[in-house]
Amino acid sequence: MLESRKTAVALVEEELVELQRIIIDRDEKEALKFLKRSVYDKVLRSQKGRLKSHLDTGGESPVERFKKGR
């Protein structure tokens, strides 16, 4: 799962040309492939190692948190 925060994605010249072609051709299939490869995968890689599970308790066991009333 991705973190919800601002993320910048840089596109190389070839990706910009491809994006322009997709827009001009109105190619929906290629648009989805482009988003996956050139946007989503880059965001995922940028957050690699920083991803957190919704089950992550921050190192403290649920029992200890319950005892403390949190």
Residue pairs with C-beta under 8 A, 6 or more apart in sequence:
1 51
1 53
1 54
2 43
2 44
2 47
2 51
3 47
3 50
3 51
3 52
7 43
7 46
7 47
9 38
9 39
9 42
9 43
10 42
11 19
11 38
15 34
15 38
18 30
18 34
18 38
19 34
19 38
21 27
21 30
22 30
22 31
22 34
57 65
